[in-house]
Amino acid sequence: MFKEFREFIMTGNVIDFAIAVILAGAVGLVVNGFVNDIIMPIVGHFAGGVDFAEMMVPLGDAVNEDGTPKNAVRYGKWINTIINLLIVGWVLFMMAKAKNRFMGAAPAPDPTLDQTLLTEIRDALKK
């Protein structure tokens, strides 16, 4: 069983997947920092000095020692998350475009035998 596990782990696909997951985590941290530390302050500035992370609707009168509500719907953090998602999507889109530009698009696969036969039948029926 140990030998099978070692062979499984050492295959290229598993190692490539592990590298991709680790890189995705690192890219996620970079994007989160970019959104929270660069984009959101700029958006907040143009929105009249609003800090989205602090936007909330209190659900009661009880407050913590620092004056924040103990129970609140913190929709501002959700807005930050949506902006983060849009930026991550944009970055991934740009990375895919760059990859396609430099590597070239993958060639279309050859038609299967069934597709070839159906094409020949279609062409014969047209005649």
C-alpha positions in Angstrom: 0.0 0.0 0.0 2.9 2.4 0.8 4.4 1.7 -2.6 1.1 2.5 -4.4 0.7 5.7 -2.4 4.2 6.8 -3.2 3.6 6.2 -6.9 0.3 8.1 -6.7 1.9 11.1 -5.0 4.9 11.2 -7.3 2.8 11.4 -10.5 3.1 14.7 -12.3 -0.6 15.5 -12.0 -0.7 15.4 -8.2 2.5 17.4 -7.8 1.3 20.0 -10.4 -2.0 20.2 -8.5 -0.3 20.7 -5.2 1.9 23.5 -6.6 -1.2 25.1 -8.1 -3.0 25.1 -4.8 -0.1 26.6 -2.9 0.4 29.3 -5.6 -3.4 30.0 -5.5 -3.2 30.6 -1.7 -0.2 33.0 -2.2 -2.0 34.8 -5.0 -5.1 35.0 -2.8 -3.1 36.7 -0.1 -1.6 39.2 -2.5 -5.0 40.0 -4.0 -6.6 40.4 -0.6 -3.8 42.8 0.4 -4.2 44.7 -2.9 -8.0 45.0 -2.4 -7.9 45.9 1.3 -4.9 48.2 1.3 -5.0 49.9 -2.1 -8.3 49.6 -3.9 -10.8 49.9 -0.9 -9.2 53.1 0.4 -9.4 54.7 -3.0 -13.0 53.6 -3.5 -13.8 54.8 0.0 -12.2 58.2 -0.7 -14.3 58.7 -3.8 -17.4 57.5 -2.0 -17.1 60.3 0.5 -14.5 58.8 3.0 -16.6 55.7 3.6 -14.8 52.6 5.0 -16.8 49.7 3.7 -15.4 47.3 6.2 -17.0 49.3 9.0 -20.5 49.5 7.4 -23.1 47.5 9.4 -26.6 47.4 10.6 -26.8 46.9 14.4 -29.3 44.3 15.6 -29.6 45.5 19.1 -28.4 48.0 21.7 -25.7 45.9 23.3 -22.2 47.1 22.5 -18.6 45.8 23.0 -16.0 47.7 25.1 -14.8 49.5 22.1 -18.3 50.8 21.2 -19.0 48.4 18.3 -22.3 46.6 18.3 -22.2 43.1 19.7 -24.6 41.8 17.1 -24.7 43.4 13.6 -25.1 42.6 10.0 -21.7 43.6 8.6 -22.6 44.1 5.0 -19.5 46.3 4.4 -17.2 43.3 4.7 -19.4 41.5 2.2 -19.0 44.4 -0.2 -15.2 44.1 0.2 -15.5 40.3 -0.6 -17.5 41.0 -3.8 -14.9 43.6 -4.9 -12.1 41.0 -4.1 -13.9 38.4 -6.2 -14.2 40.8 -9.1 -10.5 41.6 -8.9 -9.4 38.0 -8.6 -11.6 37.1 -11.6 -10.1 40.0 -13.6 -6.5 38.9 -12.7 -7.3 35.3 -13.7 -8.8 36.5 -16.9 -5.8 38.6 -17.8 -3.5 35.7 -16.9 -5.4 33.3 -19.2 -5.3 35.9 -22.0 -1.6 36.3 -21.6 -1.0 32.6 -21.6 -3.1 32.2 -24.7 -1.2 35.0 -26.4 2.3 33.6 -25.6 1.5 29.9 -25.9 -1.0 30.1 -28.7 -4.5 28.6 -28.5 -4.7 24.8 -28.4 -5.4 23.3 -31.8 -8.9 21.8 -32.3 -8.9 18.1 -31.7 -9.2 15.9 -34.8 -12.8 14.7 -35.4 -13.8 11.3 -34.1 -14.6 8.5 -36.4 -18.3 9.0 -35.7 -18.1 12.7 -36.6 -16.2 12.0 -39.8 -18.9 9.4 -40.8 -21.7 11.8 -40.0 -20.0 14.6 -42.0 -19.7 12.2 -45.0 -23.4 11.2 -44.7 -24.4 14.9 -44.5 -22.4 15.8 -47.5 -23.8 12.8 -49.5 -27.4 13.9 -48.6 -26.7 17.4 -49.7 -25.8 16.1 -53.2 
